[in-house]
Amino acid sequence: MPSKTTVLSVPVQVNTEIFRDFAAFDVWTRQKRWQRPLVFALILLAGAVICFSQVGKREGAVLLGSVLTLVGLGLPAVYVTMFFQSVNRQAKRMGLAAGKDTYRVELDEEGVCMRPAGAQDKEAEAVAHTWAQVYGAWRTPRAIYLYVTGRQAYLLPADQIPGGADRAWDLLRDHLPAGKLHTTR
């Protein structure tokens, strides 16, 4: 995509906080991975309630109810804790503590172009996607996540978008169908 037709160019710098916000959004909000741990906890807690209702009628009801409660609450808590520890380790491995230039995203009439940091003037390094290829865009209070596939997104932190998030969102609204635009508040 020729840079002279660029409507909006966003140089993106990602730090640990931005990366953590995105990872939490992607897993908990977009993919809704909170549902399975919740169902697991509810099933075990329902079993615990049944056990506790049998106290005085059945031997070991308190012990079994306590074990079910502990496992039903403990395993989902461990799952969430391990997720955030994994995200923090990954951010550390990527050297995001102080933030680093990651890429530049250019939006124009034809689509989206990503240029990696350090290769922003090299046309061969650019990755272009037409608007029809874009999977979807999600707007949160702190960023816009532009998914070019179901598994790959470009992070556009609101405070790094020239002209603000509203300008970028209006541009996305002009080029993407309503079914590909999602807002979370």
Summary of the structure (lengths in Angstrom):
residues: 185
radius of gyration: 22.4
end to end distance: 32.8
largest distance: 79.4
contacts: 531
relative contact order: 0.18
helix: 50%
strand: 25%
